[in-house]
Amino acid sequence: MSIQSAWQGTFSFFEKLPIVVEPSRAQLSSDAGLLLIREFDERIGLTRQFAEALDDPRDIELIDHSFLEMARARIYGILADYEDQNDHDTLRYDPVFKLIAGRTPDGRDLASQPTLSRFENAINIRSLKRLRDLLIDQFIASFATPPKSLTFDMDAVDDPAHGNQQLVLFHGYFDQYQYFPLVITCAETDQFVMVTLRPGAVHAALGADDDLEYLVRRLRQVWPGIRILVRGDGGFGVPWMYNVCDRLSIEFIFGLSTNNVLKRRSEALLQRAVQAFTDSQTPQRLFDAFWYQAKSWPCARWVVVKAEANAQGTNRRFIVSNRPGARVVPEAAYDDYAMRGESENRNKEFKCDLAMDRTSDHRFLANYFRLYLHATAMNLLIRLRREVADPPLPETTPTPLAEPLPVDVPTEAWTGEHRRRYFRWRRLKDPLGEGHPCTWRTLLIKVAAEVLVSGRRILVRLSASWPHLDFFRQLCEHFAPPSLPDLSG
């Protein structure tokens, strides 16, 4: 690591005294909050298991940078908003990143960008298959007791490309050259359970049936009697998805694209909603359900239609489901489908906050591996959020409306204004448990620190005037190792 020579800069805008700036010879970092995440990672073994799943063909006698060290540098860099390999040409000198990777702050520097590029491009198909199994294994291991039921949300995420990456193709709907990854998340835990990188011009549900079948069979090997529900938007409302769900005996709710037949069969419902809005001037939301069979379907399916009318106009949406309850209470089935919005929020974090779409390597397999790096970073933060979450009790939530909150009903079952008000209050009172990656960066990760190394310890000094020091201290206390026994007697 090079030390800059002494120099001083002066600013004159402050009239009372001159402002002088000069470099410090101390080892400093701007990402000291990553140390807390690294401590949690040590407990659950996420990044270690990730690295152990990779084939390393190199001669062990000639290795300067292990796969574990480089995987940790990349995964923690993604969490701290350093999604590019180029960022590590400077981060390789950072004392906190050295500690995270297992090196002392005054030790040898970490891997450079060219080394990280060779690392990503060395990943083979066997390693990718192991990472697929690892995501499922880690998901299963995250449960202290076997769950009785699980809900999985499937989504296809556009991944725009700006170079000549392998299998980047033009997609007419998105009007761009792109990849088209498929992600499967768990609604109960928010974790990413499967990720698949696909060429850019494929159907939204291409391969989704194979991924779903692989996941369900793996889960039922461990939990034979588990009940599974899968949800997806209209891109997954296709015959091969219905067939795999029937074959695996799992429930599904998929969106259904509108066509003229569905419009005709729901026209009376829509007009009833419009008339009710005209009479009352209050928003209307009506439901109906019926059996429907498209020409390409081998059998009829149960379709639920929602018709809305309000001051902004009308809205009609359709879903198809094999859930028994959908035939009894269509509105509840549609509301269950609408809960996919929470999983889509996780996908937005994945793409916008953790830059999942930074698939800028040339080789398709290298970009596939990048998708796993970002998914592992996301799962690490998700599991940490659930570990430290401290949601407020419903009884403490402000109630500006005349109707009290239904505290005798689980918060997960609340709907409408009750649900919105409680979750606004929860985000305010539990910023880490509910915080997006950008919130964690603001409140915890992005903090300046001085790192001092001696023969007895490594001391990390934070500013006592840091506004978010309390969050750091709370997590330090949460992850503090148990007290060592007194052996002096």
MARMAR-661734 format. One line per field, with one value per residue (C-alpha): x, z, y; residue in one letter; residue number from 0. Coordinates in steps of 0.2 Angstrom, whole numbers. Each point is the difference from the previous one (the first is absolute). Layout:
X c(X ...)
Z c(Z ...)
Y c(Y ...)
aa c(a ...)
i c(NUM ...)
***
This chain:
X c(0 7 0 -3 13 -4 -10 -13 -15 -8 -18 -5 -19 -1 4 5 14 9 -4 15 -1 14 2 1 12 -12 -9 -18 -15 -18 -9 3 -18 4 9 -17 -6 16 -3 -18 7 13 -15 -10 14 -8 16 10 -12 -1 18 1 -13 13 12 17 12 15 16 -2 19 -1 -16 1 -19 -12 -17 -7 9 -5 -18 -1 8 -13 -16 4 5 -18 -7 10 -5 16 -8 14 16 9 -4 11 16 -2 -9 14 9 -14 3 -18 -1 16 -7 -16 10 11 16 7 -1 18 2 1 -13 -15 -4 0 -13 9 2 -19 -4 10 -9 -18 5 7 -17 -7 -17 4 3 -16 -10 7 -4 -18 -1 9 -14 -13 11 2 -18 -5 13 -7 -16 2 -16 -7 -13 -18 -2 10 -4 12 -1 7 6 9 11 7 19 5 17 11 14 3 -3 -4 -19 -5 -15 -13 -17 -14 -11 14 7 18 15 0 1 -16 3 -13 0 -10 -3 -8 -14 2 18 4 15 5 -1 4 8 2 8 -8 2 -8 -14 -8 -18 -2 -4 13 8 -11 -9 17 7 -16 0 18 -4 -15 8 15 -12 -11 16 2 -19 -10 -17 3 -14 7 -8 8 -5 5 -6 -8 16 -1 -19 4 -5 17 0 -17 5 15 -10 -13 13 9 -16 4 -12 2 -6 5 -5 -9 2 -16 -9 -17 -8 5 -6 -17 -2 4 -8 -16 11 9 -16 -7 16 -1 -19 4 14 -12 -13 11 16 10 13 -7 9 -11 4 -6 6 -4 7 10 9 12 2 18 -6 -4 -13 -9 7 -8 2 -2 -4 2 -9 4 -8 5 4 15 -10 -3 12 -3 12 0 8 -1 2 -2 -2 -16 -4 0 -17 -7 7 7 5 11 9 3 7 12 6 2 12 13 3 11 11 1 7 14 3 2 12 10 0 1 9 12 2 -5 0 19 3 14 12 1 -3 -17 6 9 -15 -10 12 -2 -18 4 12 -14 -13 12 3 -19 -3 13 -9 -17 5 9 -16 -11 13 0 -18 -10 -17 -11 -16 -16 -7 14 -5 -8 -18 -6 -16 -15 0 13 14 -6 13 -9 5 18 8 3 -19 -3 -6 -3 4 3 14 7 0 8 14 4 2 11 12 1 3 11 11 13 -13 -10 15 4 19 1 -7 13 14 -6 -3 14 11 7 10 17 13 18 8 15 10 10 8 -15 -15 -8 -9 -13 -4 -17 -5 -9 -10 -7 -19 -3 12 -14 -5 18 1 -17 6 17 -9 -12 15 12 8 -6 11 15 0 11 14 11 -5)
Z c(0 -5 13 -8 4 11 -7 6 -8 7 -2 4 0 19 5 18 -3 -15 -4 -3 -7 0 -2 15 1 10 -8 -3 -8 -4 2 17 2 -10 15 8 -15 -1 18 -4 -16 11 10 -14 -12 -16 -9 5 -6 -16 -3 4 -14 -13 -10 2 -14 6 7 19 1 -11 7 6 2 5 -8 18 1 -17 2 17 -8 -14 11 13 -13 -8 17 2 -17 -9 -14 -12 -1 -3 17 8 -8 15 12 0 11 12 18 3 -16 4 17 -8 -12 14 -2 13 -5 -1 -10 -19 -11 -6 -18 -14 -14 -12 13 4 -18 -2 15 -7 -17 8 6 -9 -1 14 12 -6 3 18 3 -5 13 12 0 3 14 9 -2 8 14 4 8 18 -1 -16 -8 -4 -15 -11 -14 -14 -12 -18 -10 -16 2 -15 1 -14 -7 -9 -7 -10 14 -6 -2 2 -12 -4 9 -9 15 10 -16 5 -1 16 10 8 17 9 19 13 17 16 6 18 2 -15 -5 -18 -2 -18 -13 -19 -13 -17 -18 -2 -13 9 6 18 6 -10 11 15 1 1 13 10 -1 6 14 6 -1 10 13 2 2 17 4 -9 6 -4 -8 -14 -9 -15 -7 -16 -11 -17 -8 10 -4 -13 -2 4 17 4 -5 11 15 -3 -2 16 10 4 0 -12 -3 -16 -9 -16 -16 -5 -16 -9 8 17 -3 -6 15 12 -8 11 15 -6 -4 17 8 -11 5 18 -1 -9 13 16 -6 10 -8 -4 -1 -5 -3 -10 -5 -13 -9 -16 -13 -13 -16 4 17 2 14 8 14 13 -4 12 -7 10 -7 7 -3 8 -5 -10 -11 -1 3 -4 5 -1 9 -2 15 6 18 8 9 -16 -5 17 3 -17 8 13 -14 -9 15 3 -18 3 15 -13 1 15 -10 -14 13 4 -19 -1 14 -9 -16 5 17 -3 -19 -5 -18 0 -11 -10 -2 -18 4 4 14 8 0 7 14 3 2 14 8 1 6 14 5 0 11 12 3 0 14 10 -1 7 13 7 -4 15 -7 11 8 -9 16 -1 -17 -2 -5 -9 -6 10 -2 11 -6 0 13 2 -18 -6 -8 -16 -2 0 -16 -6 10 16 -9 -8 16 11 -13 -1 19 -1 -12 11 16 -7 -13 -1 1 -15 -8 -18 -4 -3 17 8 -9 7 18 2 -14 -6 16 0 12 4 1 12 1 14 7 11 -10 -15 6 -11 5 -4 2 17 -9 -14 0 -2 13 10 -14 -1 19 0 -13 9 16 -10 -8 15 3 17 15 2 16 14 1 13 15)
Y c(0 17 14 18 13 14 14 13 8 16 6 18 0 -1 18 -3 -12 -8 -18 -11 -18 -12 -19 -12 -14 -10 -15 6 -7 6 -17 -5 -6 -15 -7 -4 -8 -11 -5 -6 -9 -9 -7 -7 -4 7 6 -14 -13 11 -1 -19 -3 6 -10 7 -7 10 -7 2 4 15 8 18 3 -14 -2 4 16 6 -5 9 16 -1 -4 13 13 -3 4 16 6 -5 -11 1 -10 17 6 -13 8 12 -11 -13 12 4 -6 -6 -9 -9 -5 -7 -10 -7 10 12 19 1 -16 -3 9 -9 -6 13 2 -11 -14 2 -1 -16 -7 3 -6 -16 -6 -16 -8 -12 15 8 -16 -1 18 -4 -14 11 14 -14 -8 17 4 -17 3 17 -8 -5 -11 -8 12 -7 11 11 13 3 15 -2 16 3 16 9 3 13 -3 13 -10 -16 -13 -18 -4 18 2 13 -1 9 3 9 8 -4 -13 -9 -16 -7 -7 -11 2 -10 7 -6 11 -5 3 12 -11 -3 -19 -2 12 -4 10 -1 7 16 -4 -15 -2 6 -18 -9 -13 5 -17 -9 12 -2 -19 -1 12 -10 -17 6 7 -15 -11 9 5 -13 7 18 10 12 14 9 17 9 14 -2 -6 -16 -3 -13 -18 -8 9 -6 -18 -1 7 -14 -13 5 3 18 15 15 17 8 16 -3 11 9 -6 4 -16 5 18 -6 -11 14 15 -1 0 15 10 -4 7 16 2 -2 13 12 -2 1 9 -12 -12 -17 -16 -15 -19 -14 -18 -13 -15 5 -11 8 -9 -6 -6 -19 4 15 10 11 18 15 17 17 15 17 17 16 19 -6 -11 -19 -15 -18 -14 -19 -15 -18 -12 -18 5 -7 16 10 -8 5 17 7 17 -8 -10 16 9 -15 3 18 -4 -4 19 -3 -12 12 13 -13 -1 19 0 -14 10 18 -1 -14 2 -18 6 4 -15 7 -14 -7 -18 -6 -12 14 11 -15 0 18 -2 -13 13 13 -13 -5 18 2 -15 5 16 -7 -13 14 11 -15 -3 18 5 7 5 10 -8 4 8 14 5 17 -1 16 -9 -2 -19 -8 -12 -18 -6 -17 -4 -4 15 -11 -1 18 9 17 15 -10 -9 16 10 -14 -3 18 1 -16 7 16 -10 -14 8 -15 -14 9 9 -2 -2 19 3 -12 9 17 -6 -13 -5 17 6 6 -9 0 -17 -2 -17 -5 -16 -2 5 9 16 8 17 8 18 3 14 -12 2 -18 -7 -7 -12 -6 -3 -9 -13 -1 -5 -12 -9 1 -18 -8 4 -11 -10 6 -12 10 -11)
aa c(m s i q s a w q g t f s f f e k l p i v v e p s r a q l s s d a g l l l i r e f d e r i g l t r q f a e a l d d p r d i e l i d h s f l e m a r a r i y g i l a d y e d q n d h d t l r y d p v f k l i a g r t p d g r d l a s q p t l s r f e n a i n i r s l k r l r d l l i d q f i a s f a t p p k s l t f d m d a v d d p a h g n q q l v l f h g y f d q y q y f p l v i t c a e t d q f v m v t l r p g a v h a a l g a d d d l e y l v r r l r q v w p g i r i l v r g d g g f g v p w m y n v c d r l s i e f i f g l s t n n v l k r r s e a l l q r a v q a f t d s q t p q r l f d a f w y q a k s w p c a r w v v v k a e a n a q g t n r r f i v s n r p g a r v v p e a a y d d y a m r g e s e n r n k e f k c d l a m d r t s d h r f l a n y f r l y l h a t a m n l l i r l r r e v a d p p l p e t t p t p l a e p l p v d v p t e a w t g e h r r r y f r w r r l k d p l g e g h p c t w r t l l i k v a a e v l v s g r r i l v r l s a s w p h l d f f r q l c e h f a p p s l p d l s g)
i c(0 1 2 3 4 5 6 7 8 9 10 11 12 13 14 15 16 17 18 19 20 21 22 23 24 25 26 27 28 29 30 31 32 33 34 35 36 37 38 39 40 41 42 43 44 45 46 47 48 49 50 51 52 53 54 55 56 57 58 59 60 61 62 63 64 65 66 67 68 69 70 71 72 73 74 75 76 77 78 79 80 81 82 83 84 85 86 87 88 89 90 91 92 93 94 95 96 97 98 99 100 101 102 103 104 105 106 107 108 109 110 111 112 113 114 115 116 117 118 119 120 121 122 123 124 125 126 127 128 129 130 131 132 133 134 135 136 137 138 139 140 141 142 143 144 145 146 147 148 149 150 151 152 153 154 155 156 157 158 159 160 161 162 163 164 165 166 167 168 169 170 171 172 173 174 175 176 177 178 179 180 181 182 183 184 185 186 187 188 189 190 191 192 193 194 195 196 197 198 199 200 201 202 203 204 205 206 207 208 209 210 211 212 213 214 215 216 217 218 219 220 221 222 223 224 225 226 227 228 229 230 231 232 233 234 235 236 237 238 239 240 241 242 243 244 245 246 247 248 249 250 251 252 253 254 255 256 257 258 259 260 261 262 263 264 265 266 267 268 269 270 271 272 273 274 275 276 277 278 279 280 281 282 283 284 285 286 287 288 289 290 291 292 293 294 295 296 297 298 299 300 301 302 303 304 305 306 307 308 309 310 311 312 313 314 315 316 317 318 319 320 321 322 323 324 325 326 327 328 329 330 331 332 333 334 335 336 337 338 339 340 341 342 343 344 345 346 347 348 349 350 351 352 353 354 355 356 357 358 359 360 361 362 363 364 365 366 367 368 369 370 371 372 373 374 375 376 377 378 379 380 381 382 383 384 385 386 387 388 389 390 391 392 393 394 395 396 397 398 399 400 401 402 403 404 405 406 407 408 409 410 411 412 413 414 415 416 417 418 419 420 421 422 423 424 425 426 427 428 429 430 431 432 433 434 435 436 437 438 439 440 441 442 443 444 445 446 447 448 449 450 451 452 453 454 455 456 457 458 459 460 461 462 463 464 465 466 467 468 469 470 471 472 473 474 475 476 477 478 479 480 481 482 483 484 485 486 487 488)
***
